[in-house]
Amino acid sequence: MNSISPNLNLMIKACEKASKVIIRDFGEIENLQVSKKGPRDFVTKTDKRVEKILIEELSKSKKDYSFITEETGKIINRNKNIFWLIDPIDGTINFLHGVPHFAISVALQIDGEILIGLIFDPIKNEIFYAEKNSGSFINNSRIRVSNKIHIEECLFASNNEGIKSTYPSLNTRNTGCAALDLAYVGCGRFDGYFHNRINIWDIAAGKIIIEEAGGKVNNISQFKIDKIDIRAGNPNIYDKMIKKLDNF
């Protein structure tokens, strides 16, 4: 395995532990689809349980670090400038319907800068991760953004939230999982990503994974943490994508 920091190692171990709950509960979803009660309450409990495991595991050796999480919100500890940013299950609606496309997303932010990102797809067993100035990886293999230059040959991801057009001239997918959309830009499966009014915990890990894979991401620090407009892509098509979006 390539050399990784103790913090990233801690993140990987925490996600591996939490993923056992996700995989087990996902196996139950099929039975719940046909029950009268349905799976929604069950999935909410899974979300909370996964977040609890992540917080507990990350706190074991880093007791002073603070948290910003989807379920709990802010947890301020002694280090008020160091945050774990956590989305326990990004793609909850996919999970709810038994669609195997969701991920755990964890990032480490110090003094407002995201330094480490990890996106773990427990069903496909793919771990995307990056540390500042150390490159991006899937499992043990280095990844790079795509090198396409013609926008008509590109595939973009977005859920069009807060965006008034469906962008008919862009070939777009809505997968229901922002974290994996960004990870896929990082490894060249998608060429770009755009989304309005998204939360920091959905995109923090993906941002550094794309940047360390040679991609370009807009400045997200100008936005509130729950209303971020993000644009990301390979450097050849980033400006062309922005121009297309601005023209609608």
Secondary structure, 3 states (H helix, E strand, C coil): CCCCCHHHHHHHHHHHHHHHHHHHHHHHHHHHHCCCCCCHHHHHHHHHHHHHHHHHHHHHHCCCEEEEECCCEEECCCEEEEEEEEEEEECHHHHHCCCCCCEEEEEEEECCEEEEEEEEECCCCEEEEEECCCCEEECCEEECCCCCCCHHHCCEECCCCCCCCCCCCCCEECCCCHHHHHHHHHCCCCCEEEEEEECHHHHHHHHHHHHHCCCEECCCCCCCCCCEEEEEECCCCHHHHHHHHHCC
